[in-house]
Amino acid sequence: MDLGRWPGEKPLVSRPEQGGLPSVPRLNVGEAGAIDGVAPLDRESLSGVVTVFREAFPGNLLGTFGRAFLTEIFASYVDLPDGVAFVFRQDHAVVGFILGSIDSAQHRNQLLRQRWAHLSLYVLRAVATAPRLLGPLARYLRCYPWPMLGPAGRQRALTGPAPLPPASLVLLAVAPSYRRRGIAADLTQAFFTALRRRGVDQVKLVVAAANAPALAFYRTHDWETAGRYLSPDGEEVYRLLHWIGLE
Ligand SMILES: CC(C)(COP(=O)(O)OP(=O)(O)OC[C@H]1O[C@@H](n2cnc3c(N)ncnc32)[C@H](O)[C@@H]1OP(=O)(O)O)[C@@H](O)C(=O)NCCC(=O)NCCS
């Protein structure tokens, strides 16, 4: 099915504010001329991002709605003006990515407003094929930070909430066989540089308390805990904050 483009969207290579490749670390031009290392997310890389997402988050509910559903969501970080996103390529393949935005609530609202029909269609199709998804879907929708419920949604605060900045790191993932090589560190540096250029000095994220590798990574990189929450299905999550400082 042709999903069309976002309103006003041009065939995209990269946004100028995410350019500036010289400041991005570990950029190597391989023998075949392929550029390995960090680069802004573009439409050509979306399929690779979907593949890494599915490897990095096996069993994640969003993954069960299919590749086209994930592609729509991830494309919003290329297409919407507040998106900030990078991939890490190795030998032509995407092996890691980072997605975020300078205003996550606005991003979510725009995504829903513009793409709700497509997204709902994918979800309904998945549920029709596998009705067992209905329970997890209902729980997910209860946890979803709907605009009218404020930044914490229906999550119950265990500690916090601290005041939260609008910018968010939404997803960071590295393919399992490429971990512990500094790829996530390179991606976050590029992400912070891009945010700083756009006048952002603080960024937030949400991570499951059970996600030990991610917590170890964020602690190593000076993220501070801003609150602990319980989602409606009982999962404990942390909100973390990081000061990136302005140039
Ligand atoms: C979390 C994640 C992105 C880290 O990616 P990575 O490329 O392996 O991270 P880096 O190599 O840049 O790690 C830098 C440092 O973080 C810490 N770290 C990263 N993974 C760790 C782990 N599994 N255990 C302990 N420390 C870890 C270490 O201090 C590491 O430095 P070291 O390797 O010199 O000890 C990766 O494990 C991943 O994709 N996990 C699944 C997806 C996910 O949970 N994402 C985060 C939630 S959105």
The ligand as an SDF file (V2000), in Angstrom:
LIG
                    3D

 48 50  0  0  0  0  0  0  0  0999 V2000
   21.7540    0.1760   26.1000 C   0  0  0  0  0  0  0  0  0  0  0  0
   22.4660    0.0270   24.7350 C   0  0  0  0  0  0  0  0  0  0  0  0
   21.8820    1.0300   23.7590 C   0  0  0  0  0  0  0  0  0  0  0  0
   23.9690    0.2900   24.9360 C   0  0  0  0  0  0  0  0  0  0  0  0
   24.5890    0.2520   23.6420 O   0  0  0  0  0  0  0  0  0  0  0  0
   26.1580   -0.0130   23.4600 P   0  0  0  0  0  0  0  0  0  0  0  0
   26.5570    0.4310   22.0910 O   0  0  0  0  0  0  0  0  0  0  0  0
   26.4680   -1.4080   23.8340 O   0  0  0  0  0  0  0  0  0  0  0  0
   26.7760    0.9600   24.5540 O   0  0  0  0  0  0  0  0  0  0  0  0
   28.2940    1.4900   24.5920 P   0  0  0  0  0  0  0  0  0  0  0  0
   29.2060    0.4710   23.9870 O   0  0  0  0  0  0  0  0  0  0  0  0
   28.3430    2.8730   24.0460 O   0  0  0  0  0  0  0  0  0  0  0  0
   28.4870    1.4980   26.1830 O   0  0  0  0  0  0  0  0  0  0  0  0
   29.1580    2.5190   26.8470 C   0  0  0  0  0  0  0  0  0  0  0  0
   29.1930    2.1890   28.3270 C   0  0  0  0  0  0  0  0  0  0  0  0
   27.8860    1.9940   28.8770 O   0  0  0  0  0  0  0  0  0  0  0  0
   27.9290    0.9520   29.8890 C   0  0  0  0  0  0  0  0  0  0  0  0
   27.2230   -0.2510   29.4110 N   0  0  0  0  0  0  0  0  0  0  0  0
   26.6610   -0.4430   28.1950 C   0  0  0  0  0  0  0  0  0  0  0  0
   26.0650   -1.6620   28.1530 N   0  0  0  0  0  0  0  0  0  0  0  0
   26.2670   -2.2300   29.3610 C   0  0  0  0  0  0  0  0  0  0  0  0
   25.9160   -3.4980   29.9290 C   0  0  0  0  0  0  0  0  0  0  0  0
   25.2500   -4.4360   29.2280 N   0  0  0  0  0  0  0  0  0  0  0  0
   26.2950   -3.7590   31.2150 N   0  0  0  0  0  0  0  0  0  0  0  0
   26.9960   -2.8640   31.9340 C   0  0  0  0  0  0  0  0  0  0  0  0
   27.3950   -1.6440   31.4300 N   0  0  0  0  0  0  0  0  0  0  0  0
   27.0160   -1.3510   30.1720 C   0  0  0  0  0  0  0  0  0  0  0  0
   29.4050    0.6210   30.0510 C   0  0  0  0  0  0  0  0  0  0  0  0
   29.9660    1.5170   31.0110 O   0  0  0  0  0  0  0  0  0  0  0  0
   29.9480    0.9230   28.6560 C   0  0  0  0  0  0  0  0  0  0  0  0
   31.3330    1.1640   28.6640 O   0  0  0  0  0  0  0  0  0  0  0  0
   32.3530   -0.1050   28.5800 P   0  0  0  0  0  0  0  0  0  0  0  0
   31.8970   -0.9700   27.4370 O   0  0  0  0  0  0  0  0  0  0  0  0
   33.6790    0.5600   28.3210 O   0  0  0  0  0  0  0  0  0  0  0  0
   32.2480   -0.7940   29.9040 O   0  0  0  0  0  0  0  0  0  0  0  0
   22.2950   -1.4220   24.1910 C   0  0  0  0  0  0  0  0  0  0  0  0
   22.5900   -2.3360   25.2300 O   0  0  0  0  0  0  0  0  0  0  0  0
   20.9140   -1.7410   23.6490 C   0  0  0  0  0  0  0  0  0  0  0  0
   20.6280   -1.4910   22.4760 O   0  0  0  0  0  0  0  0  0  0  0  0
   20.0300   -2.3210   24.4750 N   0  0  0  0  0  0  0  0  0  0  0  0
   18.6580   -2.6980   24.0160 C   0  0  0  0  0  0  0  0  0  0  0  0
   17.7900   -1.5030   23.7360 C   0  0  0  0  0  0  0  0  0  0  0  0
   17.6090   -0.6370   24.9650 C   0  0  0  0  0  0  0  0  0  0  0  0
   17.3400   -1.1410   26.0610 O   0  0  0  0  0  0  0  0  0  0  0  0
   17.7420    0.6780   24.7920 N   0  0  0  0  0  0  0  0  0  0  0  0
   17.6230    1.6450   25.8870 C   0  0  0  0  0  0  0  0  0  0  0  0
   16.2470    1.9700   26.2440 C   0  0  0  0  0  0  0  0  0  0  0  0
   15.5140    3.1260   25.0630 S   0  0  0  0  0  0  0  0  0  0  0  0
  1  2  1  0
  2  3  1  0
  2  4  1  0
  2 36  1  0
  4  5  1  0
  5  6  1  0
  6  7  2  0
  6  8  1  0
  6  9  1  0
  9 10  1  0
 10 11  2  0
 10 12  1  0
 10 13  1  0
 13 14  1  0
 14 15  1  0
 15 16  1  0
 15 30  1  0
 16 17  1  0
 17 18  1  0
 17 28  1  0
 18 19  1  0
 18 27  1  0
 19 20  2  0
 20 21  1  0
 21 22  1  0
 21 27  2  0
 22 23  1  0
 22 24  2  0
 24 25  1  0
 25 26  2  0
 26 27  1  0
 28 29  1  0
 28 30  1  0
 30 31  1  0
 31 32  1  0
 32 33  2  0
 32 34  1  0
 32 35  1  0
 36 37  1  0
 36 38  1  0
 38 39  2  0
 38 40  1  0
 40 41  1  0
 41 42  1  0
 42 43  1  0
 43 44  2  0
 43 45  1  0
 45 46  1  0
 46 47  1  0
 47 48  1  0
M  END
$$$$
